[in-house]
Amino acid sequence: MSFDGPRQARVSADQPALTSERRTHLTVLDAAVVAHGGMSCGVVPRAGMPVLHVINAESPGLSIEVGCDFIDGAWRFTWAETGESIGVVTDAAGVAGVIARTVGAHVDKAP
């Protein structure tokens, strides 16, 4: 695997998935996760690629890592462990909600 190559994605030769683009999208998701609440996160390297490590703020043992890959012509957030798509990068808030449900994060919305 090259430094700029895909982790588990199907990438066409004319549109390489660059690590810097991954980091940019993961940084946007990082902000969306923080805005959602109930979770702490940060971009960290795994196997030479950036991923977003997310934990439940109240139960740190509940965590997940999210990657970002260029799949079938679009940038998508993926579960880092499996490469399965979570959603497109243009829906960072929606993906943050999926991540929150996965790690069991709950946000008390007081009136």
Secondary structure, 3 states (H helix, E strand, C coil): CCCCCCCCCCCCCCCCCCHHHHHHHHHHHHHHHHHHCCEEEEEEEECCEEEEEEEECCCCCCEEEEEEEEECCEEEEEECCCCCEEEEHHHHHHHHHHHHHHHCCCCCCCC
